[in-house]
Amino acid sequence: MLSCDRSRNLFEDRVDAPSAAESLAPGAMLLRGFALSAAPLLLQVLEPVVAAAPYRHMVTPGGFRMSVAMSNCGTAGWVTDRSGYHYDACDPLSAKPWPAMPACFAGLATAAAAEAGFAAFAPDACLINCYEPGARMSLHQDKNERDFDAPIVSVSLGLPAVFLFGGMNRSDRAARLPLAHCDVVVWGGPARLRFHGVMPLKDGDHVTLGRQRVNLTFRKAL
């Protein structure tokens, strides 16, 4: 089991439920249970990634400490600091390149994107977000990438969460979508710049990850 602060032994989840697709909007789809068969391997290879690039609470340009602990893998990693939001080839904590993206990460992201209608998605960045009870993500747009032709693929692992999926303006009313372990959300095309976020995580005890939720968010950043 992986923690935001330390890693422990892994336990495989038993998979019984098939995946199901739900359209959220033109260009956006929720794939329930899509990552179930891949989850044990995803969590296994995640362990050395976060050992090489530990979770950390980044600080926004406004000086606020994010409640979500973060890491990255891939060619580029998303960072925030007093200078702004941007992608960097190196981890600012170690000055070394971010860990390589595991093949099973990229394979899952490509398959989920194809299932949602986005063929040949080739992510070069994976943001790894670790939520503990109370952590949240405010409504925002993913707009630090160089172009918006590629979709966003978001994989939920661990505790359930409520995903906020809004419109093209921050003031638009956001739908509240319950997400469970191994659910995947994909949005691109006309939905690519929709505002989205995560409500404060409720406490619980997931059979594999304990009192946390890990979110893998795949992008084509460069």
N, C-alpha and C positions, 0 to 999 in steps of 0.2 A: 504494500500500500504506500502511496506517495503522499507526503505532507508538504505544506508550504515551507516548512522549516527542516524537515528531514525525510529520508526515505525508509520504507520498511518492506517486509515481504509482500508479494503479490498473491492474490487469490483469484482464480478464474471465475467469471460469472457463468452461470448456467443459462443457456439461450433456448427459449421455447417459442417466443413470439415472432411472427414474421414482420417485415417492415411494411409501412403503408404511407402513401403520399397524400398530402393535403395542399391544395393551392391556397396561397395566402394573398396573392395579388399577381397581376401580370409580371412575370419575371421572378417571382418568389415562390418557393415551395418548402414545406416542412416534410421531411422524410423520417417518419417515426420508426425507431429501432434499426435504422439503416446500418449503424456501426456495431451491432451486437456481435456478429461473428468475428469482427476484427478487434474488439475491445481488449481481450487478453494480451494480444501482441502489441497493440498501441501502448498499453500501460507498461509493458515490459521494456520496450525501447525508449519510452519516455524517461525512465529512471536515469540512464546515463546522460541524457540530454540535460536534465535539470541539475545533475551533479556537476556537469561542466559549466553550465550557465545558471546559477542558482536563482530561484525566485527572489524578487525584490519589489518594494513598494516605490514606484517612481513618483516624481514630483512634477506637477503640471507647471506650465509657464506662469500661472498665477500664484505658484508657491504652495499649492495644496497637495498633500500626500494622498495618493490613490489608495482606496480601501482594498482593491484587488491587487494581489501579488502577481508579478509578471516575469516571463522569460521569453525567449525566441529561439527558433532554429531555422536554418535555411541560408540562402545567399545574403539576405538582408533581414535585419531585425528592427521592429518598431520601437522607438524610444521617445520619451517626453522628458524635458528638463526646462530650465528657465529660458533657454533659447527657442523653445518651441517644440512642435511635434514633427518627427521626421524618421526616415529609415537610415540605418547605418550598417555597414558591412561588419563592424566589430562591436563586441560587447563593451560598453564604456567602463564596466567594472574590472575587466581583465585586459582590455586593449587587444584581445585576440578575436579572430573571426568567430561568429556564432557557430554552434554545433551544426553539422550537416543535417538536413532534413531526412529522417529515416524513410526508406523506400515505401514502407507500409503507410506512412502518413500521406505521402504524395499520391499513392495508389488509391487510397480511400477518398481523398479530396477530388481526384479526377473522376472516379466512378460516381460520386454523389453529384458532381456538377453535370455529368452526362445524363444522369437520371432526371435532373431538373431541366434538361434541354440545352445545356451549355457544353458542347463537344470540345474536346482537346484542351481542356483547362490544364495548365501546367504551373502550379504555384511555385513561387520562389521564396516565400516567407510564410512562416507559421507562428502566430502569436499564441503563447501559452499562458492562459489566465487561470490563476488559482483563487477561488472564492472560499472563504470561511464564513461561518454564520455572521450575518450583518453586512457583509461586503456587497457592493452594488456597482452598477455601471450606469452613469447618467446618459440620457438621450444624446446621441452624437451621429455624425456621418463619417463613413470611412472614405476620406478624400485626400490622403497623403500619397496615394499611389500615382504613378506617372500617367496612366490612362485608365479609363473606367470600362473598357470593353470586357474585361474578365470579371466573373462573379466573385462573391464572397462565399466561402463555405465554412460553416460554424458547427463544430461537433461538441456535444455535451457529454460529460462523463461524471459519474458520482451523484451527489445529491440533486434532487429536482430543483428547478428554478422557474421563474416567470420571466419570459422574454417579452420585451416591449418592442412592437413593430409599428412604427409610425408612418408619417407621410413625408413629403418633400420639404415641409417646413416644421421647425421645432414645435410650433404651436398646434400642429395637427394632432388630433386625438390618436393615441397609440393603442393598438390591440394588445391584450394581455394573453400570451400563449404559454401554457404550462409545458415545460420541457423535462423529459425524463432521461435517465441514463441511456446513452447511445442514440438519442435523437439528433438529427442533422438538419440545419436550416441552410438553404441556398438562396441567395438573391443577387440578381444582376439585371442587365438590360434596362428596362424602364424603372426597375425597382432599385437599381444599383446605389443610388444616393439617398435612399429613404433613411430617416432617423430611426435609431434602434438603441436598446439598452437592456439592462437586467435589474429587476427589482431586488431589494435587499434579500439575501439568501436566508431562508429559514433554517433553524437548527435541525439536525437529524443525524442518523448514523447509517451511511450506505454500507452495504455488505462488503464492498471492495475498497472504497476510498475513505470510509469513515466520515468524519464531520467536515466534508469539503466537496466542492465541485471543481472540476478541471474543464476548461473550455479551450479547444484547439480551433483557431481561426486562421483559415488559409487565404492568402492573397497573391495576386501577381503584382508585385510592388515596383519592379524595375523594368 
